[in-house]
Amino acid sequence: MIIGIPQEIKSDENRVAITPAGVHEFIKHGHSVIIEKSAGLASGITNSEFTSEGARIVADAKDLFKNAEMIIKVKEPQPREIDMLHPGQILYTFLHLAPDRAQATGLIDKKVIAVAYETISVGGKLVCLEPMSEIAGKISAIVGSYYLAKPHGGKGVLAGGVPGVHKATFVILGGGTAGMNAARVAAGLGVKVVIMDTNVERMRYLADVLPNNCEMIMSNKVNIENELDSADVIIGSVLIPGARAPKLITGDMLSRLQPGTVIVDVSIDQGGCVETSRPTTHSDPIYELEGILHYCVANMPGAFPRSSTFALVNATLPFGLLIADMGWKQAARESNSIREGLNIAQGKIVYRKVAESLGMSYTDISDLLK
């Protein structure tokens, strides 16, 4: 199979979808790899590092899209990339379709086979999403602390405090991978951490593995409202695989927050868990609404592309090889993980929660695998 790796064109996206080791593996399996010129430079990977493992460098994205049988990317295809896709082509990348009807419609119209990193599951774990959630969670605590500084619009509260002065309070909505990593970094800064989740067993686990300055609270409307009164930083890290994130903080709740409070909505890729959130970029990361700072960068790991690229490819490569070796249909027949990763195929939405979130029709993937 011909594997195509384009340069990412989403604003401020610096990752690339393959490493030299990944190229080596595809070549070893009998496939060919074409990579757009300079695609890896922002991640510290040169063209020569790719070619030394057998990749071919091309200067034109149009030629790459035209000739590749499987396009492997990091972020969802941008409109001009969707225009270059063709029927039957496999697209393997983060999609986050639930809040993005335009992208879904474009992929349906193109009749591509769209496999989403974020819904590939092994033993109930979203193995391709987890490393990026780890990184985004850690970043969220760092940027939350940064924007608390008065020159950046925050309250002027030092995250860890000093003796005789209150430390900051970070409220983390969701105790999954991103939430746990946010808590670890925040706890290391010395802040008071409140993690809110609906899963009691998960909270027991977090209580065992996190430091003593982390407190677990059941997530519900009443408890969330109570915690907002004292929050300095709110980190939203709620995830329902394939679906829109639930709006746990409504616009009306902003009045409970003190001016200069910082909201970091890690869930923004899936629509955000704060009603007033809207996607931002690394070059323009925050906006202020009713005195509250919102940080809603939709590709947070892109700020640390070297770490993020290698962590991502470590997770995505085995499934990419499986698809290339078997073809998407046979891979889906033999691997539940690939089956769950399929979001759109042959002009149909084949992931139920995506269809439900978009209000569009759903087709069971089994109907297309017969």
C-alpha positions in Angstrom: 0.0 0.0 0.0 1.2 3.6 -0.7 1.2 5.6 2.6 1.0 9.4 2.3 2.1 11.7 5.1 1.3 15.4 4.4 2.5 18.4 6.2 0.0 19.5 8.8 -1.7 22.8 7.8 -4.0 23.4 10.8 -3.1 26.7 12.5 -0.1 26.3 14.8 0.1 22.5 14.3 3.7 21.4 14.5 3.4 17.6 14.8 3.9 15.1 12.0 2.1 11.7 11.7 5.2 9.5 11.3 8.7 9.1 12.6 11.7 7.6 10.9 11.1 4.4 12.9 7.5 4.4 11.6 8.8 4.7 8.0 11.1 1.8 8.6 8.3 -0.4 9.8 6.0 0.3 6.8 8.9 -0.3 4.4 9.7 -3.6 6.2 6.1 -4.7 5.8 6.4 -4.1 2.0 4.6 -0.8 1.7 5.9 2.5 0.3 5.9 5.8 2.1 5.7 9.3 0.5 6.1 12.3 2.7 5.6 16.0 1.9 8.8 18.0 2.0 9.6 19.5 5.4 6.6 17.8 7.1 8.8 16.7 10.0 10.9 19.8 10.5 8.8 21.4 13.3 9.1 18.1 15.2 12.9 18.1 14.7 12.9 15.4 12.0 14.7 16.2 8.7 13.8 15.0 5.2 17.1 13.0 5.2 16.1 11.1 8.3 13.0 10.0 6.5 14.7 9.1 3.2 17.4 7.2 5.0 14.7 4.7 6.1 13.2 4.4 2.6 10.6 7.2 2.3 10.3 9.3 -0.8 9.9 13.1 -0.3 7.5 15.0 -2.6 7.1 18.7 -2.9 3.4 18.9 -3.8 0.6 17.9 -1.4 -1.7 17.5 -4.4 0.5 14.7 -5.8 0.7 13.1 -2.4 -3.1 13.0 -2.0 -3.6 11.8 -5.5 -1.2 8.9 -5.3 -1.5 7.7 -1.7 -3.9 4.9 -0.8 -3.8 5.7 2.9 -3.3 9.3 4.2 -2.0 9.4 7.7 -2.3 12.7 9.5 -2.3 14.2 13.0 -5.3 16.6 13.0 -8.6 16.5 11.2 -8.4 17.3 7.5 -8.8 21.0 6.7 -11.2 22.0 3.9 -8.6 22.1 1.2 -7.3 18.7 2.2 -10.8 17.3 2.0 -11.0 18.6 -1.5 -7.9 16.5 -2.4 -9.3 13.2 -1.0 -10.8 10.7 -3.3 -13.3 7.8 -3.0 -12.0 4.7 -1.4 -9.0 6.4 0.1 -8.2 5.6 3.7 -7.8 8.5 6.1 -6.2 7.7 9.4 -6.0 10.6 11.9 -7.7 12.5 14.7 -11.1 13.4 13.4 -13.2 14.7 16.4 -16.3 14.7 14.2 -19.0 15.2 16.8 -19.0 19.0 16.8 -17.9 19.3 13.2 -20.8 18.7 10.7 -18.9 20.3 7.8 -16.0 17.9 8.1 -18.3 14.9 8.5 -20.3 16.0 5.4 -17.1 16.5 3.4 -15.8 13.0 4.2 -19.2 11.4 3.5 -19.3 13.2 0.1 -15.8 12.0 -0.7 -16.7 8.4 0.2 -13.4 7.9 2.0 -12.7 5.4 4.8 -12.1 7.5 7.8 -10.5 5.9 10.8 -10.3 8.1 14.0 -7.5 7.8 16.4 -9.8 8.9 19.2 -12.2 6.0 19.0 -9.7 3.1 18.6 -10.1 1.1 21.8 -8.1 -1.8 23.4 -9.6 -3.2 26.6 -11.7 -0.1 27.1 -8.8 2.2 26.8 -8.5 4.8 24.0 -4.9 3.9 23.3 -4.2 6.4 20.5 -5.8 9.2 22.4 -4.2 8.5 25.7 -0.7 9.9 25.1 -2.1 13.1 23.7 -4.4 13.3 26.7 -1.4 12.9 29.0 0.4 15.7 27.3 -2.7 18.0 27.1 -3.5 17.4 30.8 0.1 18.3 31.8 0.0 21.4 29.6 -3.4 22.5 31.1 -2.0 22.8 34.6 1.0 24.7 33.4 -1.0 27.2 31.3 -3.6 27.6 34.0 -0.9 28.6 36.5 0.7 30.9 33.9 -2.5 32.8 33.1 -3.3 33.4 36.8 -0.5 36.0 36.6 -2.0 39.6 36.7 -0.1 40.7 33.5 -1.8 37.9 31.7 -5.3 38.8 32.9 -5.5 36.5 35.9 -6.2 37.1 39.6 -2.6 37.5 40.5 -2.6 34.4 42.6 0.6 32.3 42.7 -0.3 28.7 42.1 1.6 27.2 45.0 1.2 30.1 47.4 3.8 31.0 50.0 3.7 30.5 53.8 0.9 32.5 55.4 -1.0 33.0 52.1 -3.6 30.8 50.5 -2.5 28.6 47.6 -4.5 28.5 44.4 -7.4 26.1 43.9 -7.6 24.1 40.7 -10.9 22.4 39.9 -10.6 19.6 37.4 -13.7 18.3 35.7 -13.1 14.7 34.7 -10.7 12.2 36.3 -9.6 10.4 33.1 -6.2 10.4 31.6 -6.1 14.2 30.9 -7.6 15.0 34.3 -5.2 12.8 36.2 -2.2 14.3 34.5 -3.4 17.8 35.1 -3.8 16.9 38.8 -0.3 15.5 39.0 1.3 18.6 37.6 -1.0 20.9 39.6 -0.3 19.0 42.8 3.5 19.3 42.1 3.0 23.1 41.9 1.6 22.9 45.4 -2.0 24.0 44.6 -5.1 22.7 46.2 -6.6 20.2 43.6 -10.2 19.2 43.4 -11.0 16.5 40.9 -14.7 15.9 40.0 -15.9 12.7 38.4 -19.0 10.5 38.4 -17.2 7.2 38.7 -16.7 6.3 42.4 -14.2 3.5 41.6 -12.2 5.8 39.4 -12.1 8.4 42.3 -10.9 5.7 44.7 -8.1 4.8 42.3 -7.1 8.5 41.9 -7.1 8.9 45.7 -4.6 6.0 45.9 -2.2 7.3 43.3 -2.3 11.1 43.6 -0.8 13.2 46.3 -2.6 14.3 49.5 -3.3 17.8 48.2 -5.8 16.2 45.7 -9.4 15.8 46.8 -12.0 13.8 44.9 -15.6 15.1 44.7 -18.6 13.6 43.1 -19.5 15.5 39.9 -23.0 16.8 39.8 -24.6 20.2 39.2 -24.9 21.2 42.8 -21.3 20.2 43.7 -19.9 21.9 40.6 -21.6 25.1 41.5 -20.3 24.9 45.0 -16.7 24.4 43.8 -16.8 27.3 41.4 -17.1 29.8 44.2 -13.5 29.2 45.3 -11.9 28.1 42.0 -8.9 29.9 40.6 -8.4 27.6 37.6 -10.9 25.3 36.1 -9.7 22.5 33.8 -12.3 20.8 31.7 -11.2 17.3 30.7 -14.5 15.4 30.2 -14.6 12.8 27.4 -17.4 10.6 26.0 -15.8 8.7 23.1 -17.0 9.9 19.7 -19.6 12.2 21.3 -19.9 15.9 22.1 -18.6 16.8 25.5 -21.4 17.5 28.0 -21.8 21.2 29.0 -20.9 21.0 32.7 -20.5 24.7 33.2 -23.2 26.9 31.6 -23.0 30.5 30.7 -25.1 31.4 33.7 -22.5 29.8 36.0 -19.8 32.2 35.0 -21.3 34.7 37.4 -20.2 32.5 40.3 -16.6 32.8 39.3 -14.4 35.6 40.5 -12.9 37.9 37.9 -9.6 36.7 36.6 -10.5 33.0 37.0 -8.9 30.9 34.3 -10.8 28.2 32.4 -8.7 25.7 30.4 -11.1 23.6 28.3 -9.1 20.5 27.2 -12.4 19.0 25.9 -12.7 21.7 23.2 -11.9 19.1 20.4 -15.2 17.5 21.2 -17.1 20.8 21.5 -15.9 21.7 25.0 -17.5 21.1 28.4 -18.0 24.8 29.1 -20.9 26.5 27.3 -18.9 29.7 26.7 -15.9 27.9 25.2 -14.9 28.3 21.5 -11.7 27.0 19.8 -8.6 29.1 20.0 -5.0 28.7 18.6 -1.6 28.7 20.1 -0.9 32.1 18.4 -4.1 33.5 19.9 -4.9 31.2 22.9 -7.1 33.1 25.2 -10.1 35.4 25.3 -11.9 37.1 28.1 -15.7 36.8 28.7 -17.4 38.4 31.7 -14.0 38.8 33.4 -13.2 35.1 33.0 -10.2 34.0 30.9 -10.8 31.1 28.5 -8.0 29.0 27.1 -9.4 26.6 24.5 -6.6 25.7 22.2 -7.8 22.8 20.1 -4.4 21.1 19.6 -2.6 21.7 22.8 0.1 18.9 22.3 1.1 20.8 19.1 3.0 23.2 21.4 5.5 20.4 22.2 5.7 18.7 18.8 8.9 16.7 19.4 7.5 14.9 22.4 4.0 14.7 21.0 5.0 13.3 17.6 7.0 10.4 19.0 4.4 9.6 21.7 1.6 9.7 19.1 3.3 7.5 16.5 4.2 5.0 19.2 0.5 4.5 19.8 -0.9 4.8 16.2 1.7 2.8 14.2 0.6 -0.7 15.1 -3.0 0.0 13.9 -1.7 1.8 10.7 0.4 -1.3 9.9 -2.6 -3.6 10.4 -4.8 -1.5 8.0 -2.0 -1.4 5.4 -1.2 -5.1 5.7 -4.8 -6.3 5.5 -6.8 -3.6 3.9 -9.4 -1.7 5.9 -12.2 -4.3 5.5 -10.2 -7.3 6.6 -8.6 -5.4 9.4 -12.0 -4.3 10.7 -13.2 -7.9 10.5 -10.3 -9.2 12.5 -9.7 -6.3 14.9 -12.3 -4.8 17.2 -10.0 -1.9 17.7 -10.0 -1.0 14.0 -13.7 -1.6 13.8 -14.3 0.9 16.6 -11.9 3.3 15.0 -14.0 3.5 11.8 -16.2 6.6 11.9 -17.1 7.0 8.2 -17.0 4.5 5.4 -18.3 4.5 1.9 -20.4 7.6 2.4 -21.9 6.4 5.7 -21.4 7.3 9.4 -20.5 4.0 11.1 -19.9 5.3 14.6 -23.1 5.6 16.5 -22.2 8.5 18.9 -20.9 10.6 16.0 -24.2 10.1 14.2 -26.2 10.9 17.3 -24.1 14.0 18.1 -24.6 15.3 14.5 -28.2 14.3 14.2 -27.4 12.3 11.1 -28.2 8.7 10.1 -26.1 5.8 11.4 -25.1 2.6 9.5 -23.8 -0.4 11.4 -20.3 -1.2 10.1 -21.3 -4.8 9.9 -23.5 -4.0 6.9 -20.4 -2.8 5.0 -18.1 -5.7 5.9 -20.3 -8.5 4.5 
